[in-house]
Amino acid sequence: MRIAALALAALLAAGARAESPEAPQAPCPKAGDVTHRHLFGLWRATFDGLPQGATLLLERHPELAESVRGAINRNGLRAQVAGDVDDGEFTLEESADGVKIDATWTGTVVDGSCGREIRGDWQRASDNKPRAFVLRKLQ
């Protein structure tokens, strides 16, 4: 009876380990190794000199294999965005109507951020005044 109880306990313990294995941690990419895939998800942007930030959702671009496309929301005002990252250099174009470029983003992936922070300049086409931005991944 005691052997059966020990065998049952061993089986239950093995089953528990099989059902809840620890997920392997993805390696932290260096800034220069970040690809468009690391950009997929929800991001929060803050801008120097502007009281409000913005939320961006970046997804796979349906036509350009190594690019992203998505939307930006600034307190209810929405626009489309499209861009990419290459060797740690980030570019994004913003358009309210999907045709004319209203603003551009140029920046670099922050070393040691695992591709979850980008810093650079955001510039509206209308005033041509660059403003520093910080983009941090939320999901």
C-alpha positions in Angstrom: 0.0 0.0 0.0 2.8 2.4 0.9 4.6 1.7 -2.4 1.3 2.4 -4.3 1.0 5.7 -2.5 4.6 6.7 -3.3 4.1 5.7 -6.9 0.8 7.8 -7.1 2.6 10.8 -5.5 5.4 10.5 -8.0 3.0 10.3 -10.9 1.1 13.4 -9.6 4.3 15.4 -9.2 5.5 14.4 -12.7 2.1 15.4 -14.1 2.2 18.8 -12.3 5.6 19.5 -13.8 4.4 18.5 -17.3 1.4 20.8 -17.1 3.2 23.9 -15.9 6.7 24.0 -17.3 8.4 27.3 -17.0 8.3 29.1 -20.3 11.8 29.7 -21.7 12.8 33.3 -21.7 13.3 34.8 -25.1 16.8 36.3 -25.5 17.1 40.1 -25.1 18.0 41.4 -28.6 20.7 44.0 -28.9 19.6 47.3 -30.4 21.1 46.5 -33.8 19.3 43.1 -33.8 15.8 44.5 -33.3 13.6 43.7 -36.3 10.1 44.7 -37.3 8.7 41.7 -35.4 9.9 43.3 -32.1 7.8 46.4 -32.9 4.5 44.5 -33.0 2.3 45.5 -30.1 1.1 48.5 -28.1 3.4 51.4 -27.4 3.2 54.7 -25.4 4.8 57.8 -26.7 5.8 61.0 -24.8 7.0 64.2 -26.4 9.1 67.0 -25.0 7.2 70.2 -24.8 3.8 68.6 -25.4 1.3 68.0 -22.6 -0.2 64.9 -24.0 1.3 61.7 -25.2 0.0 59.1 -27.7 -0.7 55.4 -27.9 0.4 53.4 -30.9 -0.6 50.0 -32.1 1.9 48.5 -34.5 1.2 45.4 -36.5 2.5 43.4 -39.5 2.4 45.5 -42.7 0.3 43.5 -45.2 2.3 44.6 -48.2 5.9 45.2 -47.0 7.4 42.1 -45.4 9.8 43.8 -43.0 7.7 46.8 -42.1 5.0 47.7 -39.6 1.7 49.5 -40.0 -0.8 50.6 -37.5 -2.5 53.5 -35.8 -1.8 56.3 -33.3 -4.3 57.8 -30.9 -3.7 61.2 -29.3 -6.5 61.8 -26.9 -9.1 60.6 -29.4 -7.4 62.0 -32.5 -6.4 59.1 -34.7 -4.0 58.7 -37.6 -2.3 56.0 -39.5 1.4 55.1 -39.2 3.8 52.9 -41.1 7.6 52.3 -40.7 10.4 50.0 -39.9 13.6 49.4 -38.0 17.0 48.6 -39.5 20.2 48.0 -37.6 18.7 49.8 -34.6 17.5 52.8 -36.6 13.7 53.4 -36.4 11.6 55.4 -38.9 7.9 55.9 -38.9 5.6 58.1 -41.0 2.3 59.4 -39.7 -0.7 60.3 -41.8 -4.2 61.5 -40.9 -5.7 60.8 -44.3 -3.5 57.8 -45.3 -2.0 59.8 -48.2 -0.2 62.9 -47.1 2.6 62.5 -44.5 1.8 64.7 -41.5 4.7 63.8 -39.3 7.9 61.7 -39.3 9.6 59.8 -36.5 13.3 59.0 -36.6 15.1 57.4 -33.7 17.2 54.6 -32.3 16.5 51.6 -30.3 17.9 52.1 -26.8 20.8 49.8 -25.9 19.8 47.4 -23.1 16.1 47.9 -23.6 15.5 44.6 -25.3 13.8 46.4 -28.1 11.2 47.9 -25.8 12.3 51.6 -25.8 13.0 53.9 -28.7 14.2 57.5 -28.5 14.5 60.1 -31.2 12.8 63.1 -32.9 9.2 63.5 -34.0 8.6 66.3 -36.5 5.3 67.6 -37.9 5.3 68.6 -41.5 3.4 71.8 -40.7 5.9 73.4 -38.4 9.1 71.6 -39.2 10.1 71.8 -35.5 11.6 68.5 -34.2 10.5 67.4 -30.7 12.2 64.6 -28.8 10.1 61.5 -28.2 10.4 58.4 -26.1 8.5 55.4 -27.2 8.0 52.5 -24.7 6.4 49.2 -25.4 3.4 48.4 -23.2 2.6 44.9 -24.6 
